Amino acid sequence: MAFIKQKTRQSITTLTNSYYFSVPKQNERWSMLQRNKPILLIAKDPTDANNIRCALDEIGVKNPLVHLNNSEEALIYLKDQSKIKPWLILFELDSHSSDGLNFLQVIKTDNQLKIIPVVIIAESYENQKIVQGFELGIAGYIIKPQNASKITNAIGTIMDYWNLSELPPMGVEKS
């Protein structure tokens, strides 16, 4: 990746320290992501879910997207042995409910599920929920952007991070 001073339409860019940081073109991206494993999106609002789906499509993510409406549906899905486990969970945290933190507590204490990274997408900055989320083992906490291009940039940044990071293999017990 290189620093450039001009923004091009061929790459997604993010402003960093007065320079634009160039992200690889779509056909160069996601080489390390587990393409056969789904991304689990837990979002109550169908518009939010569609915006995230469109953002993933726009940046070229080929993983299947499983959209579930709430944490109860997600737990049923994750506990179902016939389902392929997701490699990433994008979880829209409802600020009016404590179910989200209960969901995190359940999956982060389950030996099979605790290695799946969970990124919280929240409507607002809530110190207490941020701290509780990280104590429960979330991988990240972002504030949901309010327009489509910012959603695409945020989702692209999340995917770039996980493209560069190594994920633990599923089903491997530590020795």
Contacts in CASP RR format, 6 or more apart in sequence:
PFRMAT RR
TARGET T0000
AUTHOR 0000-0000-0000
METHOD contacts of the structure
MODEL  1
MAFIKQKTRQSITTLTNSYYFSVPKQNERWSMLQRNKPILLIAKDPTDAN
NIRCALDEIGVKNPLVHLNNSEEALIYLKDQSKIKPWLILFELDSHSSDG
LNFLQVIKTDNQLKIIPVVIIAESYENQKIVQGFELGIAGYIIKPQNASK
ITNAIGTIMDYWNLSELPPMGVEKS
1 21 0 8 1.000
1 22 0 8 1.000
1 23 0 8 1.000
1 24 0 8 1.000
2 22 0 8 1.000
3 19 0 8 1.000
3 20 0 8 1.000
3 21 0 8 1.000
3 22 0 8 1.000
4 13 0 8 1.000
4 19 0 8 1.000
4 20 0 8 1.000
4 22 0 8 1.000
5 19 0 8 1.000
5 20 0 8 1.000
6 20 0 8 1.000
7 13 0 8 1.000
7 20 0 8 1.000
8 22 0 8 1.000
10 25 0 8 1.000
11 22 0 8 1.000
11 23 0 8 1.000
11 24 0 8 1.000
11 25 0 8 1.000
12 23 0 8 1.000
12 59 0 8 1.000
12 152 0 8 1.000
12 153 0 8 1.000
12 156 0 8 1.000
13 20 0 8 1.000
13 21 0 8 1.000
13 22 0 8 1.000
13 23 0 8 1.000
14 20 0 8 1.000
14 21 0 8 1.000
14 23 0 8 1.000
14 153 0 8 1.000
14 157 0 8 1.000
15 21 0 8 1.000
23 29 0 8 1.000
23 156 0 8 1.000
23 160 0 8 1.000
26 59 0 8 1.000
26 60 0 8 1.000
29 59 0 8 1.000
29 60 0 8 1.000
29 159 0 8 1.000
29 160 0 8 1.000
29 163 0 8 1.000
30 60 0 8 1.000
30 61 0 8 1.000
30 62 0 8 1.000
30 159 0 8 1.000
30 163 0 8 1.000
31 163 0 8 1.000
32 163 0 8 1.000
32 164 0 8 1.000
33 61 0 8 1.000
33 63 0 8 1.000
33 87 0 8 1.000
33 159 0 8 1.000
33 162 0 8 1.000
33 163 0 8 1.000
34 63 0 8 1.000
34 87 0 8 1.000
34 167 0 8 1.000
35 62 0 8 1.000
35 63 0 8 1.000
36 63 0 8 1.000
36 84 0 8 1.000
37 63 0 8 1.000
37 84 0 8 1.000
37 85 0 8 1.000
37 86 0 8 1.000
37 87 0 8 1.000
38 63 0 8 1.000
38 64 0 8 1.000
38 65 0 8 1.000
38 66 0 8 1.000
38 84 0 8 1.000
38 86 0 8 1.000
38 87 0 8 1.000
39 56 0 8 1.000
39 61 0 8 1.000
39 63 0 8 1.000
39 64 0 8 1.000
39 65 0 8 1.000
39 66 0 8 1.000
39 86 0 8 1.000
39 87 0 8 1.000
39 88 0 8 1.000
39 89 0 8 1.000
39 90 0 8 1.000
40 66 0 8 1.000
40 68 0 8 1.000
40 74 0 8 1.000
40 77 0 8 1.000
40 78 0 8 1.000
40 86 0 8 1.000
40 88 0 8 1.000
40 89 0 8 1.000
40 90 0 8 1.000
41 49 0 8 1.000
41 52 0 8 1.000
41 53 0 8 1.000
41 65 0 8 1.000
41 66 0 8 1.000
41 67 0 8 1.000
41 68 0 8 1.000
41 89 0 8 1.000
41 90 0 8 1.000
41 92 0 8 1.000
42 68 0 8 1.000
42 69 0 8 1.000
42 70 0 8 1.000
42 71 0 8 1.000
42 73 0 8 1.000
42 74 0 8 1.000
42 89 0 8 1.000
42 90 0 8 1.000
42 91 0 8 1.000
42 92 0 8 1.000
42 103 0 8 1.000
43 49 0 8 1.000
43 52 0 8 1.000
43 67 0 8 1.000
43 69 0 8 1.000
43 90 0 8 1.000
43 92 0 8 1.000
43 121 0 8 1.000
44 69 0 8 1.000
44 70 0 8 1.000
44 92 0 8 1.000
44 94 0 8 1.000
45 92 0 8 1.000
48 92 0 8 1.000
48 144 0 8 1.000
49 67 0 8 1.000
51 148 0 8 1.000
51 151 0 8 1.000
52 65 0 8 1.000
52 90 0 8 1.000
52 121 0 8 1.000
52 151 0 8 1.000
52 155 0 8 1.000
53 65 0 8 1.000
53 67 0 8 1.000
54 148 0 8 1.000
54 152 0 8 1.000
55 148 0 8 1.000
55 151 0 8 1.000
55 152 0 8 1.000
55 154 0 8 1.000
55 155 0 8 1.000
55 156 0 8 1.000
56 63 0 8 1.000
56 65 0 8 1.000
56 155 0 8 1.000
56 159 0 8 1.000
58 152 0 8 1.000
59 152 0 8 1.000
59 155 0 8 1.000
59 156 0 8 1.000
59 159 0 8 1.000
61 159 0 8 1.000
63 87 0 8 1.000
66 77 0 8 1.000
66 86 0 8 1.000
68 74 0 8 1.000
68 77 0 8 1.000
70 99 0 8 1.000
71 91 0 8 1.000
71 99 0 8 1.000
71 100 0 8 1.000
71 102 0 8 1.000
71 103 0 8 1.000
72 99 0 8 1.000
74 89 0 8 1.000
74 91 0 8 1.000
74 103 0 8 1.000
75 103 0 8 1.000
75 106 0 8 1.000
75 107 0 8 1.000
77 83 0 8 1.000
78 85 0 8 1.000
78 86 0 8 1.000
78 107 0 8 1.000
78 113 0 8 1.000
85 112 0 8 1.000
85 113 0 8 1.000
85 116 0 8 1.000
85 170 0 8 1.000
86 116 0 8 1.000
87 116 0 8 1.000
87 117 0 8 1.000
87 162 0 8 1.000
87 167 0 8 1.000
88 116 0 8 1.000
88 117 0 8 1.000
88 118 0 8 1.000
88 119 0 8 1.000
88 162 0 8 1.000
89 107 0 8 1.000
89 116 0 8 1.000
89 117 0 8 1.000
89 118 0 8 1.000
89 119 0 8 1.000
90 119 0 8 1.000
90 121 0 8 1.000
90 158 0 8 1.000
91 100 0 8 1.000
91 103 0 8 1.000
91 104 0 8 1.000
91 118 0 8 1.000
91 119 0 8 1.000
91 120 0 8 1.000
91 121 0 8 1.000
92 120 0 8 1.000
92 121 0 8 1.000
92 122 0 8 1.000
92 144 0 8 1.000
93 100 0 8 1.000
93 120 0 8 1.000
93 121 0 8 1.000
93 122 0 8 1.000
93 123 0 8 1.000
93 129 0 8 1.000
94 100 0 8 1.000
95 122 0 8 1.000
95 123 0 8 1.000
95 124 0 8 1.000
95 126 0 8 1.000
95 129 0 8 1.000
101 129 0 8 1.000
101 132 0 8 1.000
101 133 0 8 1.000
101 136 0 8 1.000
104 118 0 8 1.000
104 133 0 8 1.000
104 136 0 8 1.000
104 137 0 8 1.000
104 138 0 8 1.000
105 136 0 8 1.000
107 113 0 8 1.000
107 114 0 8 1.000
107 116 0 8 1.000
107 118 0 8 1.000
108 114 0 8 1.000
108 118 0 8 1.000
108 136 0 8 1.000
108 137 0 8 1.000
111 173 0 8 1.000
112 170 0 8 1.000
112 171 0 8 1.000
115 167 0 8 1.000
115 168 0 8 1.000
115 170 0 8 1.000
115 171 0 8 1.000
117 139 0 8 1.000
117 162 0 8 1.000
117 167 0 8 1.000
118 137 0 8 1.000
118 138 0 8 1.000
118 139 0 8 1.000
118 140 0 8 1.000
119 138 0 8 1.000
119 139 0 8 1.000
119 140 0 8 1.000
119 141 0 8 1.000
119 142 0 8 1.000
119 158 0 8 1.000
120 129 0 8 1.000
120 133 0 8 1.000
120 138 0 8 1.000
120 140 0 8 1.000
120 141 0 8 1.000
120 142 0 8 1.000
121 142 0 8 1.000
121 144 0 8 1.000
122 129 0 8 1.000
122 141 0 8 1.000
122 142 0 8 1.000
122 143 0 8 1.000
122 144 0 8 1.000
123 143 0 8 1.000
123 144 0 8 1.000
124 143 0 8 1.000
125 143 0 8 1.000
130 141 0 8 1.000
133 141 0 8 1.000
134 140 0 8 1.000
134 141 0 8 1.000
142 154 0 8 1.000
142 158 0 8 1.000
144 151 0 8 1.000
144 154 0 8 1.000
145 151 0 8 1.000
145 153 0 8 1.000
145 154 0 8 1.000
END
